[in-house]
Amino acid sequence: MKAPVIEAKDLNLTFETNDGPVHALKDVNLTIDQGEFVSFIGPSGCGKTTFLRCIAALEQPTGGVLRVNSMTPEHARQARSYGYVFQAAGLYPWRTIAGNVKLPLEIMGYAKAEQDARVEKVLSLVDLQGFGKKFPWQLSGGMQQRASIARALAFDADILLMDEPFGALDEIVRDKLNEELLKLWARTGKTIGFVTHSIPEAVYLSTKIVVMSPRPGRITDVIDSTLPRERPLEIRDSPEFLAIAHRVREGLRAGHAYEE
């Protein structure tokens, strides 16, 4: 039996501040297996992004155990086990799209020919072929975010961590990128951790939905989706979809019972 890609046991994180301790995560237990698409949903400040940042070794838990590919998050970072997509595209305006996507490859010391081949491949994966010589300001917000995803895919990590990447986009663009992300996931077989505030987005994208409570962040429900892998947007009107969305909503309500 394969070890989980991500495994948290009794994970806690407390920030020390001038106003006293802030309990960001409390007793989080979760396993994520190879190839799963896992969404984290909960109110603002519930620890969704904090948990993602712990996986990426950007925050240090203060208790419990966290393993990424059977390693510590720090060792997983050194092994280049994951790519990270932030809320904002974060593209350098003076670099072309290809130059932005190429940046991690340059830092990692890939040969130029390999850099060019990988950039061409990932731009094609996110349907940006032919846009490599454009600058970020010449692209729409949705296209910039696709370029950000391409950059995270450039070094072909097994895990893709996405922190509310479509939150600032309008609903039409968001729907389109949700469809494209599912196709990308199907083509690559990556394990994806995805933070969102949107119930329809979480249900549409995920094989597993992790519902979190207000701070201190606890997991109130873990929902294994029964939806098929092939998901046209119209599936959002189906009784099965609506039943899962209802359970997510109930989990969010139940989480407020934990508020201190």
LUMROLUM-193969 format. One record per residue: x negated, y negated, z negated of N, C-alpha, C, O in turn. Coordinates in steps of 0.02 Angstrom, whole numbers, padded with zeros to 5 digits, always signed. Layout:
XYZXYZXYZXYZ;...
END
This chain:
-00043+00060+00000+00000+00000+00000-00044-00062+00000-00090-00069-00041;-00029-00108+00048-00070-00169+00053-00057-00216-00005+00000-00223-00029;-00110-00249-00027-00103-00298-00081-00065-00359-00053-00070-00374+00006;-00028-00394-00096+00006-00454-00074-00044-00506-00047-00101-00508-00070;-00022-00546+00000-00064-00601+00025-00071-00654-00028-00126-00682-00037;-00017-00668-00064-00018-00717-00119+00017-00685-00178+00071-00657-00171;-00014-00689-00237+00015-00659-00297+00003-00705-00356-00054-00723-00372;+00058-00725-00388+00055-00767-00448+00084-00728-00507+00138-00699-00501;+00048-00729-00563+00072-00695-00623+00069-00744-00682+00015-00768-00701;+00128-00759-00710+00133-00803-00768+00093-00868-00757+00056-00890-00801;+00100-00897-00699+00061-00956-00681+00088-01019-00715+00149-01032-00714;+00044-01056-00745+00062-01119-00778+00014-01174-00756-00045-01161-00743;+00040-01235-00754-00003-01293-00741+00024-01352-00781+00081-01372-00772;-00018-01379-00824+00000-01438-00863-00050-01494-00848-00111-01485-00856;-00024-01551-00827-00066-01610-00816-00070-01650-00880-00019-01663-00912;-00129-01670-00899-00137-01715-00956-00135-01787-00931-00176-01806-00889;-00089-01827-00957-00083-01897-00937-00086-01942-00999-00085-01919-01055;-00090-02007-00987-00091-02055-01042-00026-02054-01082-00025-02073-01141;+00028-02032-01050+00093-02028-01084+00106-01959-01114+00161-01945-01136;+00055-01916-01114+00064-01849-01140+00063-01797-01085+00058-01814-01027;+00067-01733-01104+00063-01680-01054+00124-01677-01009+00180-01690-01031;+00112-01661-00945+00166-01651-00896+00164-01578-00874+00114-01556-00846;+00217-01541-00887+00219-01469-00871+00246-01461-00799+00306-01462-00788;+00200-01454-00752+00219-01450-00681+00244-01381-00661+00291-01376-00622;+00213-01329-00687+00232-01260-00672+00235-01220-00737+00192-01228-00780;+00285-01177-00743+00291-01137-00805+00310-01065-00788+00364-01053-00759;+00267-01019-00806+00281-00947-00800+00305-00927-00731+00357-00894-00723;+00268-00948-00679+00287-00931-00610+00260-00863-00592+00200-00850-00597;+00305-00818-00571+00286-00751-00548+00314-00742-00477+00374-00749-00465;+00269-00725-00431+00290-00720-00361+00240-00680-00321+00179-00685-00333;+00264-00639-00275+00221-00605-00226+00245-00622-00156+00305-00624-00143;+00197-00634-00112+00211-00647-00041+00170-00598-00001+00109-00594-00008;+00204-00560+00043+00170-00508+00082+00151-00534+00152+00175-00586+00174;+00108-00496+00184+00084-00514+00251+00142-00524+00299+00187-00483+00304;+00140-00581+00335+00189-00595+00387+00254-00624+00363+00299-00636+00404;+00262-00636+00299+00324-00666+00274+00325-00741+00288+00273-00774+00291;+00386-00768+00295+00396-00840+00299+00434-00859+00236+00494-00844+00229;+00400-00892+00189+00428-00906+00123+00437-00981+00115+00389-01020+00119;+00499-01002+00102+00513-01073+00090+00522-01085+00015+00550-01043-00021;+00497-01142-00008+00505-01164-00077+00552-01224-00077+00539-01274-00043;+00606-01220-00115+00655-01274-00116+00673-01290-00188+00677-01245-00231;+00684-01353-00201+00702-01376-00268+00701-01451-00269+00680-01482-00220;+00725-01482-00324+00726-01555-00328+00656-01585-00329+00607-01550-00341;+00652-01649-00316+00588-01684-00317+00555-01676-00386+00589-01681-00437;+00490-01663-00385+00453-01656-00447+00458-01588-00481+00439-01581-00539;+00485-01538-00444+00495-01472-00475+00434-01427-00470+00434-01372-00498;+00382-01449-00435+00321-01408-00431+00311-01370-00366+00265-01330-00360;+00354-01382-00316+00348-01348-00251+00280-01362-00220+00242-01316-00205;+00265-01426-00211+00201-01445-00180+00143-01427-00226+00090-01407-00202;+00153-01433-00291+00099-01415-00339+00080-01342-00331+00021-01325-00331;+00130-01298-00323+00116-01227-00314+00077-01216-00249+00030-01177-00247;+00098-01250-00196+00063-01244-00132-00010-01268-00139-00056-01237-00112;-00019-01322-00175-00086-01349-00186-00129-01303-00229-00190-01301-00221;-00098-01267-00274-00135-01216-00313-00160-01161-00268-00217-01139-00274;-00117-01138-00222-00138-01087-00174-00198-01111-00134-00243-01072-00119;-00198-01175-00116-00251-01204-00075-00311-01228-00115-00357-01259-00087;-00312-01214-00180-00367-01235-00224-00374-01310-00228-00429-01336-00240;-00319-01347-00217-00319-01419-00224-00298-01440-00294-00309-01497-00315;-00267-01393-00331-00251-01402-00401-00274-01340-00439-00275-01285-00410;-00291-01347-00502-00314-01291-00542-00262-01272-00595-00248-01313-00639;-00234-01212-00592-00186-01191-00644-00219-01192-00713-00280-01183-00719;-00178-01202-00763-00204-01202-00832-00188-01137-00869-00205-01129-00927;-00154-01091-00834-00139-01027-00865-00114-00978-00813-00088-00998-00761;-00121-00914-00827-00097-00862-00781-00148-00845-00728-00206-00866-00730;-00126-00805-00679-00170-00779-00626-00140-00795-00558-00080-00789-00548;-00183-00817-00512-00163-00829-00443-00215-00799-00397-00274-00813-00402;-00191-00756-00350-00235-00724-00302-00211-00739-00231-00152-00738-00217;-00259-00754-00188-00245-00767-00117-00289-00720-00077-00350-00725-00080;-00258-00674-00039-00296-00621-00005-00341-00584-00054-00398-00567-00038;-00315-00570-00113-00350-00533-00167-00410-00571-00194-00453-00541-00227;-00415-00636-00180-00470-00678-00205-00442-00734-00247-00381-00746-00248;-00486-00769-00282-00466-00831-00313-00451-00882-00258-00478-00876-00203;-00408-00932-00271-00396-00982-00220-00460-01016-00195-00466-01031-00136;-00507-01028-00240-00570-01060-00220-00608-01016-00171-00634-01041-00120;-00612-00951-00185-00647-00906-00138-00608-00900-00072-00638-00893-00019;-00541-00902-00076-00501-00899-00016-00513-00962+00027-00514-00958+00089;-00521-01019-00006-00537-01080+00032-00604-01074+00067-00611-01092+00125;-00654-01047+00031-00720-01038+00061-00718-00988+00118-00757-00992+00166;-00673-00939+00114-00666-00888+00166-00621-00913+00224-00609-00876+00271;-00597-00975+00219-00555-01005+00271-00492-00963+00283-00474-00948+00339;-00460-00944+00227-00403-00899+00231-00338-00934+00251-00290-00901+00269;-00336-01001+00248-00274-01036+00262-00286-01101+00298-00339-01132+00294;-00235-01122+00335-00231-01190+00362-00176-01227+00324-00128-01197+00301;-00183-01293+00318-00137-01333+00278-00109-01390+00320-00146-01427+00351;-00043-01396+00321-00009-01450+00357+00025-01494+00306+00068-01472+00268;+00006-01558+00305+00032-01605+00255+00096-01639+00280+00116-01630+00337;+00128-01677+00235+00190-01710+00253+00181-01759+00311+00223-01762+00356;+00127-01796+00310+00110-01841+00365+00059-01807+00411+00018-01768+00387;+00063-01821+00475+00020-01787+00523-00054-01798+00508-00095-01753+00517;-00071-01859+00484-00140-01872+00464-00191-01867+00520-00246-01842+00510;-00172-01890+00580-00218-01888+00637-00259-01952+00639-00234-02006+00625;-00324-01945+00656-00366-02003+00662-00350-02041+00726-00353-02011+00780;-00331-02105+00722-00308-02141+00782-00362-02152+00834-00346-02161+00893;-00426-02150+00814-00480-02161+00862-00501-02097+00897-00543-02098+00943;-00473-02041+00877-00488-01977+00910-00430-01956+00954-00372-01969+00937;-00445-01925+01010-00392-01897+01051-00358-01840+01013-00381-01819+00961;-00303-01816+01041-00269-01759+01011-00316-01699+01009-00321-01665+00958;-00351-01686+01064-00399-01630+01064-00454-01642+01013-00476-01596+00979;-00476-01704+01007-00528-01720+00958-00505-01710+00886-00544-01687+00844;-00442-01726+00872-00414-01713+00805-00409-01639+00790-00427-01616+00736;-00384-01601+00839-00377-01528+00829-00446-01495+00821-00453-01446+00785;-00495-01523+00855-00562-01495+00855-00600-01509+00790-00650-01475+00775;-00578-01558+00751-00617-01582+00694-00637-01526+00645-00696-01521+00628;-00591-01483+00622-00613-01430+00576-00663-01382+00608-00706-01355+00573;-00658-01372+00673-00704-01328+00707-00774-01358+00710-00824-01323+00704;-00777-01424+00718-00841-01459+00717-00873-01453+00648-00933-01438+00642;-00832-01464+00596-00858-01459+00528-00883-01389+00513-00934-01381+00478;-00849-01339+00539-00868-01269+00526-00925-01245+00570-00951-01190+00561;-00946-01287+00619-01005-01271+00658-00994-01225+00717-01040-01192+00740;-00932-01222+00743-00919-01182+00802-00956-01211+00863-00965-01272+00867;-00977-01169+00908-01008-01192+00970-00957-01231+01011-00897-01219+01007;-00982-01278+01051-00937-01322+01088-00890-01283+01134-00830-01299+01138;-00915-01233+01168-00873-01194+01213-00817-01159+01175-00760-01155+01199;-00833-01134+01115-00783-01101+01073-00732-01152+01048-00673-01138+01045;-00756-01212+01030-00710-01265+01009-00659-01280+01064-00599-01282+01052;-00685-01290+01124-00641-01308+01180-00590-01253+01194-00532-01267+01208;-00612-01190+01190-00567-01134+01204-00512-01130+01151-00454-01119+01167;-00532-01139+01088-00482-01136+01034-00433-01194+01037-00373-01185+01026;-00457-01254+01053-00413-01312+01058-00362-01301+01114-00302-01314+01105;-00385-01276+01170-00339-01263+01226-00286-01211+01206-00227-01218+01224;-00307-01160+01169-00261-01107+01149-00208-01133+01101-00148-01119+01110;-00229-01170+01050-00179-01192+00999-00135-01248+01025-00077-01253+01005;-00160-01290+01069-00117-01341+01099-00062-01308+01141-00006-01332+01144;-00080-01253+01174-00030-01215+01211+00021-01183+01164+00081-01181+01179;-00003-01158+01107+00042-01127+01058+00096-01175+01033+00153-01154+01020;+00078-01239+01026+00127-01288+01001+00157-01330+01057+00185-01383+01045;+00150-01305+01119+00179-01338+01178+00154-01410+01188+00192-01455+01204;+00088-01419+01177+00057-01484+01190+00002-01479+01244-00041-01522+01248;+00006-01427+01285-00044-01422+01338-00037-01483+01384+00019-01503+01401;-00093-01511+01404-00093-01571+01446-00094-01636+01407-00098-01689+01437;-00090-01632+01340-00090-01692+01298-00155-01702+01260-00160-01747+01219;-00205-01660+01273-00268-01662+01236-00304-01728+01241-00339-01748+01194;-00298-01763+01298-00335-01826+01308-00295-01887+01284-00321-01943+01286;-00234-01876+01261-00194-01932+01234-00218-01948+01164-00250-01908+01130;-00201-02009+01142-00215-02030+01073-00151-02024+01032-00096-02025+01060;-00157-02017+00966-00097-02007+00925-00043-02059+00936+00016-02042+00938;-00062-02123+00945-00012-02175+00953+00027-02169+01018+00078-02202+01027;+00003-02127+01063+00039-02116+01126+00090-02059+01122+00124-02044+01171;+00094-02027+01064+00139-01970+01054+00195-01988+01005+00186-02030+00961;+00251-01955+01012+00306-01964+00964+00288-01933+00897+00238-01896+00892;+00328-01948+00846+00315-01920+00780+00316-01844+00779+00274-01812+00747;+00364-01815+00816+00368-01742+00819+00308-01711+00853+00283-01659+00831;+00284-01744+00906+00225-01718+00942+00162-01725+00898+00119-01682+00899;+00158-01780+00860+00101-01787+00814+00100-01731+00762+00047-01705+00745;+00160-01714+00738+00162-01660+00687+00144-01593+00718+00114-01551+00685;+00163-01583+00780+00142-01521+00815+00066-01519+00823+00036-01466+00818;+00036-01577+00836-00037-01580+00841-00069-01564+00774-00121-01531+00771;-00037-01586+00720-00061-01570+00652-00058-01496+00639-00104-01467+00609;-00004-01463+00662+00001-01390+00656-00053-01356+00697-00083-01307+00674;-00065-01381+00757-00119-01352+00799-00186-01357+00764-00225-01310+00767;-00199-01413+00732-00263-01421+00696-00269-01368+00641-00322-01340+00630;-00213-01355+00605-00215-01305+00551-00223-01234+00578-00247-01190+00543;-00203-01224+00642-00209-01157+00672-00276-01146+00707-00292-01090+00726;-00315-01200+00715-00373-01197+00759-00424-01144+00740-00454-01112+00784;-00434-01133+00675-00484-01083+00655-00452-01016+00637-00483-00973+00607;-00388-01008+00657-00353-00943+00656-00351-00911+00587-00364-00851+00579;-00334-00950+00536-00325-00923+00469-00263-00879+00466-00216-00889+00505;-00262-00832+00419-00206-00786+00412-00144-00821+00383-00088-00801+00397;-00155-00873+00343-00102-00905+00305-00094-00977+00328-00143-01012+00339;-00032-00998+00336-00017-01068+00353+00026-01097+00297+00082-01074+00285;-00001-01149+00264+00035-01183+00210+00061-01249+00236+00023-01289+00263;+00126-01261+00228+00158-01320+00259+00198-01357+00206+00247-01331+00179;+00178-01419+00192+00209-01459+00140+00259-01508+00170+00240-01564+00188;+00320-01487+00177+00375-01529+00203+00353-01565+00268+00357-01627+00271;+00331-01528+00318+00302-01560+00377+00352-01598+00420+00332-01642+00459;+00418-01582+00414+00467-01613+00458+00513-01661+00421+00563-01684+00449;+00497-01675+00357+00542-01714+00315+00555-01785+00340+00609-01812+00328;+00507-01815+00375+00514-01885+00397+00544-01891+00467+00552-01946+00492;+00562-01835+00498+00586-01835+00567+00662-01835+00569+00695-01811+00522;+00691-01862+00623+00764-01862+00629+00789-01791+00641+00750-01746+00659;+00853-01781+00631+00882-01714+00630+00874-01678+00697+00862-01617+00698;+00881-01713+00752+00876-01682+00818+00805-01655+00829+00795-01598+00850;+00755-01697+00813+00685-01676+00821+00670-01619+00772+00635-01571+00789;+00696-01625+00712+00684-01574+00661+00711-01506+00683+00677-01455+00675;+00771-01506+00711+00801-01443+00736+00756-01412+00789+00744-01352+00789;+00732-01453+00835+00689-01429+00889+00625-01399+00861+00603-01346+00883;+00594-01434+00812+00531-01409+00784+00543-01347+00741+00499-01304+00737;+00601-01341+00709+00617-01280+00674+00619-01221+00722+00591-01167+00707;+00650-01230+00779+00653-01177+00830+00582-01159+00853+00565-01100+00860;+00542-01210+00866+00475-01197+00891+00431-01164+00839+00389-01122+00855;+00441-01182+00775+00402-01151+00722+00418-01077+00715+00373-01037+00704;+00481-01058+00722+00499-00987+00720+00467-00949+00777+00443-00893+00768;+00466-00979+00836+00433-00947+00894+00358-00940+00881+00328-00888+00897;+00327-00992+00854+00256-00990+00838+00241-00935+00788+00192-00898+00795;+00282-00930+00736+00274-00878+00685+00280-00809+00716+00241-00764+00699;+00329-00800+00761+00338-00735+00793+00278-00717+00836+00258-00658+00839;+00248-00767+00870+00191-00753+00914+00127-00739+00875+00086-00699+00897;+00119-00771+00818+00055-00767+00783+00054-00717+00725+00001-00692+00706;+00113-00703+00696+00115-00657+00639+00085-00686+00575+00067-00648+00530;+00077-00752+00571+00049-00783+00512+00095-00774+00451+00155-00763+00458;+00065-00778+00392+00104-00783+00331+00113-00858+00317+00064-00895+00314;+00175-00880+00309+00188-00952+00304+00221-00968+00236+00270-00937+00217;+00192-01018+00202+00223-01047+00142+00246-01117+00160+00205-01158+00184;+00310-01133+00150+00340-01193+00178+00381-01229+00124+00428-01200+00097;+00364-01291+00110+00401-01332+00061+00453-01373+00097+00439-01404+00149;+00514-01375+00070+00568-01414+00101+00617-01437+00047+00622-01406-00006;+00654-01490+00062+00711-01512+00021+00777-01494+00055+00830-01506+00027;+00774-01464+00114+00834-01452+00154+00856-01379+00148+00819-01333+00165;+00918-01369+00123+00944-01301+00118+00952-01269+00187+00929-01212+00195;+00982-01302+00237+00987-01270+00303+00919-01252+00333+00912-01199+00364;+00869-01295+00323+00803-01280+00350+00773-01218+00316+00745-01175+00349;+00779-01215+00249+00752-01158+00212+00785-01093+00234+00751-01043+00244;+00851-01094+00242+00887-01033+00260+00872-01013+00332+00863-00954+00347;+00868-01062+00377+00857-01048+00448+00788-01017+00460+00780-00972+00501;+00737-01042+00425+00668-01023+00440+00645-00959+00405+00603-00923+00432;+00672-00944+00347+00636-00901+00300+00656-00828+00301+00713-00810+00317;+00607-00785+00284+00623-00716+00265+00635-00713+00189+00667-00666+00165;+00608-00761+00152+00616-00764+00080+00621-00837+00058+00582-00879+00081;+00670-00852+00015+00680-00921-00009+00669-00921-00084+00701-00884-00121;+00622-00964-00107+00606-00970-00178+00639-01034-00203+00621-01089-00182;+00687-01027-00249+00724-01084-00277+00692-01103-00343+00684-01060-00387;+00675-01167-00350+00640-01190-00410+00682-01240-00450+00724-01276-00422;+00670-01242-00515+00707-01286-00561+00672-01352-00568+00613-01358-00549;+00706-01404-00596+00671-01465-00614+00615-01451-00663+00614-01399-00696;+00569-01499-00667+00511-01491-00711+00531-01474-00782+00577-01504-00808;+00497-01426-00815+00439-01390-00788+00459-01338-00736+00506-01299-00748;+00424-01337-00680+00444-01296-00622+00445-01222-00638+00394-01190-00651;+00506-01194-00635+00515-01122-00642+00549-01096-00580+00581-01134-00543;+00542-01032-00567+00580-01001-00512+00646-00976-00540+00648-00935-00586;+00701-01003-00512+00768-00982-00536+00797-00926-00494+00841-00890-00517;+00774-00919-00431+00799-00865-00388+00750-00854-00332+00718-00900-00308;+00744-00791-00310+00706-00773-00250+00754-00734-00205+00777-00680-00223;+00768-00762-00147+00819-00735-00103+00786-00704-00041+00752-00739-00003;+00795-00640-00032+00771-00607+00029+00824-00614+00083+00881-00592+00074;+00806-00646+00138+00855-00660+00191+00876-00596+00227+00836-00552+00239;+00940-00593+00243+00967-00537+00282+00978-00557+00355+01006-00518+00394;+00957-00617+00373+00966-00640+00442+00917-00603+00488+00863-00584+00466;+00935-00593+00552+00889-00561+00599+00829-00606+00614+00832-00666+00603;+00775-00577+00640+00716-00617+00658+00732-00667+00713+00708-00724+00712;+00772-00646+00762+00792-00691+00816+00848-00736+00790+00902-00712+00773;+00835-00802+00788+00883-00847+00757+00896-00909+00800+00861-00959+00794;+00946-00905+00843+00966-00967+00878+00995-01016+00828+01019-00996+00775;+00994-01080+00844+01020-01131+00798+01093-01117+00779+01115-01135+00724;+01130-01086+00826+01201-01074+00813+01213-01026+00754+01268-01023+00727;+01160-00990+00734+01168-00943+00678+01186-00980+00614+01212-00950+00566;+01173-01046+00613+01188-01086+00553+01263-01092+00539+01283-01113+00485;+01304-01074+00589+01377-01075+00579+01404-01007+00559+01465-01000+00549;+01361-00957+00554+01384-00889+00540+01400-00880+00466+01370-00913+00423;+01447-00835+00449+01463-00822+00379+01402-00799+00339+01395-00817+00280;+01358-00759+00369+01299-00734+00334+01253-00791+00315+01227-00793+00259;+01242-00839+00361+01200-00897+00348+01231-00939+00291+01196-00960+00245;+01296-00951+00296+01329-00993+00246+01328-00961+00177+01324-00995+00127;+01331-00893+00175+01329-00859+00111+01260-00867+00078+01256-00876+00017;+01206-00863+00118+01139-00873+00090+01131-00945+00067+01104-00957+00013;+01155-00993+00107+01151-01064+00088+01189-01076+00023+01165-01115-00020;+01246-01043+00014+01284-01050-00048+01244-01025-00108+01244-01055-00161;+01209-00968-00098+01169-00941-00153+01111-00987-00171+01095-00996-00230;+01080-01018-00120+01027-01066-00133+01055-01125-00174+01024-01146-00222;+01112-01149-00153+01143-01207-00188+01159-01189-00260+01149-01230-00305;+01185-01129-00271+01200-01106-00339+01136-01101-00380+01136-01118-00439;+01082-01077-00349+01018-01072-00385+00992-01140-00405+00963-01148-00459;+01002-01190-00362+00980-01258-00378+01021-01286-00436+00994-01320-00480;+01086-01272-00435+01128-01294-00491+01108-01260-00556+01104-01293-00608;+01095-01196-00553+01076-01158-00613+01010-01185-00641+01000-01185-00702;+00966-01207-00597+00902-01233-00619+00908-01293-00665+00866-01304-00709;+00961-01333-00656+00970-01393-00697+00985-01375-00770+00979-01418-00814;+01005-01313-00782+01017-01291-00850+00953-01288-00891+00954-01287-00953;+00895-01286-00855+00830-01283-00888+00804-01351-00909+00755-01356-00947;+00836-01404-00885+00809-01471-00896+00803-01485-00971+00847-01469-01010;+00746-01515-00989+00733-01531-01059+00753-01603-01073+00746-01626-01130;
END
